[in-house]
Amino acid sequence: MIRTDADGIPVTWMDCKAYCLDGNLYSLVFLFRAQEQTVLGNFHCSFPHYDVWKPAVLKLLAMVRV
């Protein structure tokens, strides 16, 4: 797991390549605290497009404001 800081809020995330019957998927799962609650989210896309989407999702996570 990797930790990113977003406006002082630690965001923990991990990613992986998943194998499916019709091809491969890229999956990025993230977790952070927002006040008294825990936020768990995920992003999926076709694996051939992950090199475009991964930086975009990480940039989005770095902009988290609570």
C-alpha positions in Angstrom: 0.0 0.0 0.0 1.1 3.5 -0.8 0.3 6.6 1.2 -0.4 10.0 -0.4 -1.0 13.2 1.5 -4.0 15.4 0.4 -4.3 18.7 2.2 -3.0 17.1 5.4 -5.2 14.0 5.0 -3.4 10.7 4.5 -4.9 8.7 1.6 -3.8 5.1 1.4 -4.1 3.3 -1.9 -3.1 0.2 -3.8 -3.5 -0.9 -7.4 -3.4 -4.1 -9.3 -4.0 -5.8 -12.7 -7.0 -8.2 -12.7 -7.4 -10.9 -15.2 -10.9 -11.5 -16.6 -12.5 -13.7 -19.3 -12.7 -10.8 -21.8 -9.3 -9.2 -21.0 -7.5 -7.3 -18.2 -8.7 -4.6 -15.8 -6.7 -2.0 -13.9 -8.0 -1.5 -10.4 -7.0 1.2 -7.9 -8.5 1.1 -4.4 -8.2 4.0 -1.9 -9.1 4.7 1.7 -9.1 7.9 3.8 -10.8 9.4 6.9 -13.2 12.3 6.5 -14.1 13.7 9.9 -15.6 10.8 11.8 -16.1 8.5 8.8 -13.9 6.3 6.6 -14.2 6.6 2.9 -13.4 3.5 0.8 -13.4 3.9 -3.0 -12.2 2.3 -6.1 -11.5 3.0 -9.8 -11.5 0.5 -12.6 -10.6 0.8 -16.3 -9.5 -1.4 -19.2 -5.8 -2.3 -18.5 -4.5 -0.9 -21.8 -5.7 2.6 -20.7 -4.3 2.5 -17.2 -1.3 4.6 -18.1 -3.6 7.5 -18.9 -6.1 7.0 -16.0 -3.7 6.2 -13.1 -2.0 9.7 -13.0 -5.5 11.3 -13.3 -6.9 9.4 -10.4 -3.8 10.0 -8.2 -4.1 13.7 -9.0 -7.7 13.7 -8.0 -6.9 11.9 -4.7 -4.3 14.6 -4.0 -7.1 17.2 -4.2 -9.3 15.7 -1.5 -10.6 18.3 0.9 -12.6 17.6 4.0 
